[in-house]
């Protein structure tokens, strides 16, 4: 079940493409500047989720695109509106204490780009001592040999214990694209941009006895060994280029080579970051739009490609406009597959070859999902007086969160009716719905049901229970937006604060990613009723308000114990690309922590 659950959270665009302008890459190797065409400066939209390797959401992670920064909410979600990137290159960085720095590089489309990342815990594999040769190994044959010479971040010789965290990422890992940094975009030793095919990746992190970052000392090297996947044994070359990842630029750079010894690759490196054993190919650009038989574009559809001799696929997902775009190996016939919600292939075709440096837009691809996986849920919301709910919505989720992760949220029409489509990979799936009458602040509360057929009519549904917690907000003269249903409010008091995690922090946010969204994080909240000028972050249905672009005052009138209520108001102004805005909000939420 975990695999299916993560499938929906972790579909991510890993292609790349080319256009008109150039950007020089400055890295710690002797490579020439990359001739990759990054395109002109552009503003694009992004949303995504950050999980750990167990599929648990990572909250409070810092996500950066260019000069814009947000933090993940309680479910690991983040959103950027009009982030400044290049037309053909967006570099997303994610950091959090206790995890290996993560990143994603993608070619942004004009729609809402989905960027999903898995963070690797920085867990010590073994501890060695400076001054003597040592080796650290993993059970699968991965090995790192040190000669004993290390330095700190200032370049000074380090003496003492060295904590070594080793992570091997195999090409066969089902979450390769979510775990790896950047993308498969690289710059070879001649300065030429390339698309790569990996035969294995390795991350090594060195820290000293006080937690400080360490590196191999100048003039010294380490030997790294990684196993070759059994499925790649017959296609793996005897010598393969080594590539190191530059966290600042988001590019892989050719940096030496490795030799095949038995069923392993062995190479020598002078520093540690991510290392990649990859074959390289010239590039072409490919664009694909996916629609249903009615001609409607289909978002969040997995589109996969591979060369005929490639043993694994790289993939991306369509944006909200049904498009996925990126670089592919030039001069190759490629197998293109499209997967349904249950990860079954529903479209298969060969495409290409494509000439180097060209851009090809395929004819729109029409797919039909199997009837057994698509479920239509419909009904009508009624007020307590049995009149139609004209201002309301219905939220739907799977009853078992580990089955798959898909929230659906639809407004009612003028007569209280609603129709929503969802998916299941099993027969007679169980769902949970909740209807809301926004005008009267009423709810059905959550109601479980079993969909015994692919079309289920819930009939007339009475919405007669008082909403126990809510958030409402208003921007300028726009109508009031109500955030109802799943809301999480927690107050954290840390004994070991850090810059990203202060001693006292209040976080309030909605948990339903498909509905109206509100997220507020306030540092230095002492756990009593008080007023604050916001010092951290707001996120309101795609609008990100940081201290740098907002002047908001939060007044916490009531700060209850766990299980009691927190009452707050927000008043002030903020600025974005469309100008200056006034903002007010009111919240009555139960404290969860």
C-alpha positions as a printed Julia matrix, in Angstrom:
593×3 Matrix{Float64}:
   0.0    0.0     0.0
   2.84   2.37    0.77
   4.04   2.26   -2.82
   0.65   3.3    -4.19
   0.26   6.0    -1.52
   3.58   7.53   -2.41
   2.92   7.27   -6.13
   0.36  10.04   -5.93
   2.49  12.26   -3.76
   5.72  11.78   -5.64
   5.08  12.18   -9.35
   7.6   14.84  -10.41
   8.9   16.43  -13.59
  12.53  15.46  -14.24
  12.89  16.42  -17.9
  14.76  19.52  -19.1
  14.81  21.55  -22.32
  16.62  24.33  -24.2
  15.91  27.82  -25.51
  17.74  31.09  -26.25
  19.96  32.45  -23.47
  22.94  31.07  -21.6
  24.0   30.87  -17.97
  27.54  30.2   -16.8
  28.02  27.49  -14.24
  30.58  28.11  -11.51
  31.59  24.93   -9.71
  34.47  23.33   -7.9
  35.79  21.46  -10.93
  37.72  22.61  -13.97
  34.74  22.22  -16.31
  34.03  24.89  -18.88
  30.83  26.93  -18.49
  27.78  24.99  -19.63
  26.31  25.75  -23.05
  22.86  24.74  -21.85
  20.2   27.2   -23.0
  18.4   28.31  -19.87
  16.04  30.76  -21.55
  15.0   34.2   -20.4
  13.87  35.14  -16.9
  10.26  34.12  -16.25
   7.71  33.9   -13.45
   6.25  30.45  -12.86
   4.04  28.7   -10.31
   5.02  25.66   -8.25
   3.49  23.41   -5.66
   4.63  20.17   -4.13
   5.18  18.01   -1.12
   8.25  16.99    0.87
   8.35  13.51    2.44
  10.99  11.47    4.24
  12.05   8.03    3.03
   9.19   6.41    4.96
   6.61   8.55    3.2
   6.0   10.76    6.25
   5.44  14.47    5.46
   8.34  16.74    6.42
   6.91  19.9     7.96
   8.93  23.04    8.58
  11.39  22.37    5.75
  12.78  25.47    4.04
  12.01  25.5     0.3
  13.82  28.01   -1.93
  13.38  28.96   -5.58
  15.67  31.81   -6.58
  15.16  34.57   -4.01
  11.78  33.23   -2.85
  11.52  31.06    0.26
   8.62  29.28    1.96
   8.29  26.54    4.55
   6.38  23.29    4.23
   3.14  23.08    6.17
   2.04  20.34    8.55
   1.45  17.94    5.65
   4.72  18.79    3.92
   3.03  20.9     1.23
   4.4   24.12   -0.25
   3.32  26.61   -2.91
   5.09  29.35   -4.9
   3.24  31.95   -6.92
   5.16  33.83   -9.64
   8.59  32.61   -8.56
  11.42  34.02  -10.69
  13.18  31.28  -12.67
  14.56  30.71  -16.16
  12.21  29.67  -18.95
  13.86  26.26  -19.19
  15.42  25.83  -15.77
  13.93  26.0   -12.28
  16.08  24.99   -9.31
  14.18  24.07   -6.14
  16.21  23.64   -2.93
  14.95  22.05    0.3
  16.78  22.04    3.63
  15.98  20.9     7.14
  18.2   20.02   10.06
  18.73  16.27   10.32
  18.3   15.63    6.6
  20.54  15.61    3.56
  19.98  18.77    1.5
  17.5   18.0    -1.28
  16.76  19.66   -4.6
  14.88  19.35   -7.83
  15.61  20.82  -11.26
  12.84  20.96  -13.81
  11.7   22.75  -16.91
   8.76  24.86  -15.76
   5.59  24.88  -17.8
   3.07  27.72  -17.88
   0.77  25.78  -15.56
   1.12  24.78  -11.92
   4.35  22.77  -11.76
   4.33  19.81   -9.4
   7.61  19.42   -7.49
   7.75  16.5    -5.09
  10.81  15.52   -3.11
  11.9   12.82   -0.66
  14.45  13.86    1.97
  17.07  11.42    3.19
  17.81  11.37    6.95
  21.45  12.24    7.68
  22.03   9.06    9.67
  25.58   8.17   10.7
  26.65   4.9     9.08
  29.95   4.65   10.96
  32.45   6.78   12.87
  36.13   6.83   11.91
  39.17   8.7    13.25
  41.37  11.18   11.48
  45.03  10.33   10.99
  44.56   6.71    9.96
  43.18   4.89    6.94
  39.65   3.55    7.29
  36.7    2.23    5.32
  32.94   2.53    5.73
  30.7   -0.05    4.05
  27.02  -0.78    3.45
  25.64  -4.35    3.34
  25.09  -4.15   -0.45
  28.8   -3.67   -1.18
  28.93   0.12   -1.25
  32.25   1.23    0.27
  34.16   4.44    0.95
  37.89   4.34    1.78
  39.6    7.29    3.51
  43.31   7.99    3.94
  42.67   9.81    7.24
  43.14  13.45    6.15
  40.19  15.81    6.65
  39.53  19.55    6.79
  36.81  21.8     8.2
  34.76  24.39    6.31
  37.53  26.97    6.72
  40.11  24.66    5.15
  41.9   23.94    8.43
  43.15  20.45    9.19
  40.71  18.5    11.36
  41.72  16.04   14.06
  39.25  13.83   15.87
  36.24  11.63   15.24
  34.54  11.79   11.84
  30.89  10.76   11.53
  30.25   9.3     8.09
  26.73   9.08    6.61
  26.61   6.98    3.41
  23.58   6.6     1.15
  23.58   4.54   -2.05
  20.82   5.29   -4.55
  20.34   2.44   -7.0
  18.84   3.02  -10.48
  16.24   0.37   -9.62
  14.96   2.34   -6.64
  11.28   3.04   -7.33
  11.72   6.58   -5.95
  14.93   7.37   -7.81
  13.53  10.58   -9.31
  12.28  11.82   -5.94
  15.43  10.96   -3.96
  18.13  12.15   -6.36
  19.18  15.8    -6.42
  18.6   18.08   -9.41
  17.67  16.2   -12.57
  19.54  14.23  -15.23
  20.84  17.48  -16.71
  24.65  17.66  -16.69
  27.68  19.47  -18.11
  30.53  17.35  -19.43
  34.23  18.21  -19.3
  33.94  20.06  -22.61
  31.23  22.36  -21.3
  28.48  20.62  -23.29
  25.08  20.11  -21.74
  24.06  16.47  -21.68
  21.21  14.23  -20.52
  22.42  11.26  -18.49
  21.56   7.65  -17.79
  22.6    6.61  -14.3
  24.25   3.4   -13.18
  24.14   4.38   -9.53
  24.51   7.36   -7.19
  26.27   7.87   -3.87
  25.98  10.52   -1.18
  28.56  10.86    1.59
  28.3   13.41    4.39
  31.15  14.01    6.86
  30.68  15.76   10.2
  33.01  16.37   13.09
  32.57  15.7    16.79
  30.79  19.06   17.22
  28.52  18.53   14.24
  30.57  20.73   11.9
  30.77  19.89    8.2
  34.01  18.27    7.05
  35.63  17.47    3.73
  38.59  15.51    2.42
  41.78  17.52    2.99
  43.35  19.37    0.06
  45.58  17.14   -2.04
  44.0   13.96   -0.7
  41.41  11.58   -2.16
  38.96   8.87   -1.21
  38.0    5.72   -3.06
  34.31   5.04   -3.65
  32.77   1.73   -4.68
  29.13   1.13   -5.66
  27.47  -2.08   -6.84
  26.08  -2.4   -10.35
  22.39  -3.29  -10.51
  21.91  -6.85  -11.74
  19.56  -5.59  -14.45
  22.33  -3.32  -15.78
  25.19  -5.84  -15.61
  25.13  -6.6   -19.34
  24.88  -2.97  -20.45
  27.24  -1.31  -17.98
  30.47  -0.08  -19.7
  33.91  -0.99  -18.38
  34.7    2.68  -17.81
  32.08   5.3   -17.0
  32.25   9.05  -16.32
  31.87  10.24  -12.73
  29.72  13.31  -12.1
  29.57  15.45   -8.96
  26.51  17.51   -8.07
  26.81  21.27   -7.48
  24.16  22.27   -4.93
  24.49  25.94   -5.86
  23.79  25.57   -9.57
  21.68  22.41   -9.67
  23.94  20.86  -12.32
  25.93  17.64  -12.45
  29.52  18.15  -13.64
  31.81  15.54  -15.19
  34.57  14.97  -12.66
  36.73  11.92  -13.37
  35.76   8.35  -14.17
  35.19   4.97  -12.58
  36.27   1.48  -13.61
  34.18  -1.66  -13.5
  35.65  -4.22  -11.12
  33.55  -7.38  -10.96
  30.01  -6.24  -10.27
  31.05  -2.84   -8.88
  32.28   0.54  -10.1
  35.37   1.93   -8.36
  36.48   5.55   -8.6
  38.58   8.17   -6.82
  37.19  11.51   -5.66
  38.72  14.61   -4.06
  35.59  15.94   -2.34
  32.16  14.76   -1.27
  28.77  15.75   -2.51
  26.47  13.55   -4.53
  28.37  11.37   -7.01
  26.8    9.79  -10.08
  28.02   7.02  -12.42
  26.41   8.0   -15.72
  26.48   7.53  -19.47
  25.85  10.76  -21.41
  23.82  11.64  -24.51
  23.19  14.66  -26.7
  19.82  16.33  -26.23
  16.58  17.1   -27.99
  13.45  18.72  -26.58
  10.08  16.98  -26.37
   6.66  18.31  -25.31
   3.57  16.2   -24.64
  -0.04  17.11  -23.81
  -2.44  14.45  -22.49
  -6.24  14.66  -22.83
  -9.29  12.5   -22.3
 -11.7   11.49  -25.12
 -13.8   14.61  -24.44
 -10.79  16.79  -25.24
 -10.23  17.89  -21.64
  -6.64  18.21  -20.48
  -5.54  15.75  -17.79
  -3.32  16.94  -14.93
  -1.14  14.7   -12.73
  -0.76  12.0   -15.38
   2.49  10.02  -15.29
   4.37  10.04  -18.61
   7.48   7.83  -18.79
  10.27   7.48  -21.38
  13.23   5.18  -21.88
  15.75   4.13  -24.48
  15.42   0.61  -25.87
  18.44  -0.66  -23.91
  17.63   1.31  -20.76
  16.56  -0.81  -17.79
  14.55   1.82  -15.94
  12.31   4.73  -16.9
  12.48   8.42  -16.22
   9.16  10.14  -15.88
   7.28  13.35  -15.34
   3.7   14.35  -14.65
   1.45  16.66  -16.57
   0.71  20.05  -15.06
  -2.8   21.47  -14.64
  -2.78  22.24  -18.38
  -2.07  18.6   -19.24
   1.5   19.24  -20.42
   4.88  17.77  -19.62
   8.04  19.08  -21.31
  11.74  18.29  -21.21
  14.95  17.05  -22.73
  15.35  13.53  -24.1
  18.29  11.66  -25.65
  18.73  12.72  -29.28
  19.02  10.19  -32.07
  17.23   7.43  -30.15
  13.93   5.62  -30.57
  12.21   6.06  -27.22
   9.42   4.06  -25.61
   6.71   6.36  -24.24
   4.3    5.01  -21.63
   1.39   6.63  -19.83
   0.23   5.2   -16.52
  -3.15   5.33  -14.84
  -3.81   6.07  -11.2
  -3.04   2.46  -10.22
   0.3    2.53  -12.04
  -0.93   0.36  -14.91
   0.17   1.17  -18.46
  -2.75   2.58  -20.46
  -0.81   3.97  -23.44
   2.31   2.66  -25.19
   4.09   3.99  -28.27
   7.54   4.49  -29.76
   8.57   8.08  -30.49
  11.63   9.58  -32.15
  14.39   9.63  -33.02
  14.72  13.39  -32.56
  17.54  15.44  -34.06
  20.04  17.07  -31.74
  18.98  20.54  -30.67
  15.46  20.34  -32.09
  12.16  20.85  -30.28
   9.3   18.49  -31.05
   5.71  18.83  -29.86
   3.91  15.52  -30.21
   0.27  15.47  -31.31
  -2.01  15.51  -28.27
  -2.28  12.06  -26.74
  -5.79  10.87  -25.85
  -6.13   8.29  -23.09
  -9.04   6.53  -21.46
  -8.74   5.29  -17.89
 -10.25   1.92  -17.15
 -13.79   2.09  -15.8
 -12.9    0.02  -12.75
 -10.53   2.71  -11.47
 -12.72   5.81  -11.97
 -15.5    6.55   -9.49
 -18.09   9.31   -9.82
 -19.66  10.53   -6.58
 -22.67  12.84   -6.68
 -25.41  14.22   -4.44
 -27.2   17.34   -3.2
 -26.53  19.41   -0.06
 -29.56  20.65    1.89
 -29.75  23.16    4.74
 -31.46  22.32    8.03
 -34.55  23.99    6.6
 -34.37  21.56    3.64
 -33.49  24.31    1.15
 -30.66  24.04   -1.32
 -27.16  24.92   -0.11
 -26.04  27.55   -2.6
 -22.71  28.48   -1.0
 -20.91  25.32   -0.01
 -18.61  22.54   -1.03
 -17.91  18.85   -0.49
 -14.55  17.32    0.45
 -13.77  13.69   -0.33
 -10.85  11.51    0.73
 -10.05   7.79    0.85
 -11.0    6.14    4.12
  -7.56   4.55    4.44
  -4.8    7.11    3.93
  -2.19   4.47    3.08
  -4.23   3.25    0.1
  -3.55   6.35   -1.94
  -3.41  10.04   -1.27
  -5.98  12.0    -3.22
  -8.2   14.74   -1.86
 -11.09  15.99   -3.99
 -12.93  19.21   -3.23
 -15.79  20.57   -5.36
 -18.24  23.46   -4.89
 -21.98  22.91   -5.09
 -23.99  24.4    -7.93
 -26.91  26.82   -7.62
 -29.24  24.0    -6.53
 -26.83  22.38   -4.06
 -25.75  19.63   -6.44
 -22.22  18.31   -6.78
 -20.39  15.77   -8.94
 -16.83  14.67   -8.27
 -14.5   12.11   -9.8
 -11.95  10.09   -7.88
 -10.01   6.86   -8.32
  -9.43   3.58   -6.59
  -7.26   0.57   -7.26
  -9.63  -1.83   -5.51
 -13.26  -2.82   -5.95
 -15.88  -1.38   -3.56
 -13.53   1.27   -2.17
 -14.29   3.09    1.06
 -14.35   6.89    1.09
 -15.11   9.64    3.57
 -16.93  12.83    2.59
 -17.81  16.02    4.43
 -20.26  18.63    3.18
 -20.11  22.29    4.2
 -22.7   25.04    4.17
 -20.4   28.06    4.18
 -23.17  30.67    4.48
 -24.47  29.16    7.74
 -21.17  27.64    8.99
 -22.7   24.17    9.08
 -21.19  20.78    8.31
 -22.24  17.16    7.89
 -19.12  16.11    9.8
 -17.16  13.31    8.16
 -19.33  10.47    6.85
 -17.79   7.18    5.63
 -19.38   5.22    2.81
 -18.59   2.4     0.4
 -18.78   2.97   -3.36
 -20.42  -0.23   -4.53
 -20.49   0.9    -8.15
 -18.45   3.25  -10.3
 -21.27   5.82  -10.06
 -22.58   6.46   -6.56
 -25.42   8.87   -5.81
 -25.48   9.94   -2.16
 -28.88  11.61   -2.62
 -29.99  14.56   -0.48
 -27.54  15.28    2.31
 -28.57  17.39    5.31
 -25.9   19.84    6.53
 -26.99  20.57   10.09
 -24.02  20.39   12.45
 -22.26  23.51   13.67
 -18.69  23.91   12.46
 -16.45  23.46   15.52
 -13.44  25.24   14.04
 -12.9   27.56   11.12
 -10.65  30.19    9.57
 -11.99  33.01    7.41
  -9.97  35.56    5.5
 -10.61  38.46    3.17
  -8.29  40.11    0.62
  -9.16  43.67   -0.4
 -12.83  43.78   -1.42
 -12.99  40.14   -2.47
 -15.62  37.86   -0.88
 -14.7   36.21    2.42
 -13.0   32.83    2.01
 -13.82  30.18    4.61
 -11.42  27.38    5.5
 -13.45  24.61    7.11
 -12.86  21.0     8.01
  -9.4   19.62    8.77
  -7.32  22.29   10.54
  -4.21  21.65   12.59
  -2.98  24.02   15.3
   0.18  23.28   17.23
   2.53  25.09   19.54
   6.1   23.88   19.85
   8.48  24.61   22.68
  11.96  23.38   21.71
  14.74  22.89   24.24
  17.43  23.14   21.52
  16.38  25.96   19.17
  18.07  26.57   15.83
  17.7   29.44   13.28
  15.0   27.47   11.45
  13.39  26.13   14.64
  13.09  28.78   17.33
  12.3   27.91   20.93
   8.61  28.78   20.66
   6.6   28.5    17.44
   2.88  28.54   16.63
   1.7   26.82   13.43
  -1.89  26.83   12.21
  -2.87  25.4     8.85
  -5.54  23.59    6.86
  -4.81  19.96    6.07
  -6.98  19.5     2.98
  -4.77  20.39   -0.01
  -7.74  20.38   -2.37
  -9.78  23.02   -0.54
  -9.31  26.68    0.35
  -5.91  26.91    1.98
  -4.49  28.84    4.93
  -1.15  28.38    6.69
   0.36  30.61    9.37
   3.66  30.22   11.2
   4.62  32.6    14.02
   7.99  32.4    15.78
   8.63  33.33   19.42
   5.06  32.59   20.47
   5.35  32.2    24.25
   2.17  30.21   24.75
  -0.04  33.04   26.03
  -2.53  35.43   24.48
  -0.58  38.28   22.86
  -0.15  40.41   19.73
   2.66  40.01   17.21
   3.92  41.55   14.02
   4.36  38.51   11.81
   7.99  37.46   11.51
   7.77  34.3     9.48
   5.29  33.08    6.88
   1.71  33.07    5.64
   0.38  31.04    2.72
  -3.15  31.74    1.54
  -4.44  29.66   -1.4
  -1.25  30.15   -3.39
  -0.31  33.65   -2.16
   2.86  33.56   -0.08
   3.31  36.38    2.43
   6.71  36.67    4.08
   7.98  39.38    6.45
   9.76  40.92    3.46
   6.5   41.58    1.58
   3.95  41.79    4.38
   3.04  43.96    7.35
   0.55  41.87    9.3
  -0.39  41.99   12.97
  -1.55  38.77   14.64
  -3.64  39.08   17.77
  -4.07  35.85   19.72
  -7.04  36.59   21.98
  -7.34  33.09   23.45
  -4.61  30.48   23.74
  -6.16  27.34   25.17
  -4.55  24.13   26.36
  -4.36  21.12   24.06
  -7.95  20.28   23.1
  -9.19  23.8    23.79
  -9.47  26.7    21.37
  -7.08  29.24   19.94
  -8.83  32.42   18.78
  -6.91  34.85   16.63
  -7.27  37.72   14.19
  -4.9   39.01   11.51
  -4.92  42.53   10.09
  -2.55  44.38    7.8
  -1.18  44.68    4.28
   1.06  42.81    1.88
   2.54  43.35   -1.57
   2.88  41.01   -4.53
   3.25  41.27   -8.3
  -0.27  42.68   -8.65
   0.28  45.5    -6.13
  -0.58  46.34   -2.53
  -3.35  44.46   -0.7
  -5.23  44.63    2.56
  -5.75  41.43    4.49
  -7.92  40.37    7.43
  -8.47  36.95    8.96
 -10.29  35.37   11.9
  -9.65  31.94   13.34
 -11.37  29.71   15.91
  -9.4   26.47   15.95
  -8.79  23.61   18.35
  -5.24  23.26   19.61
  -3.8   19.87   18.63
  -0.4   20.13   20.3
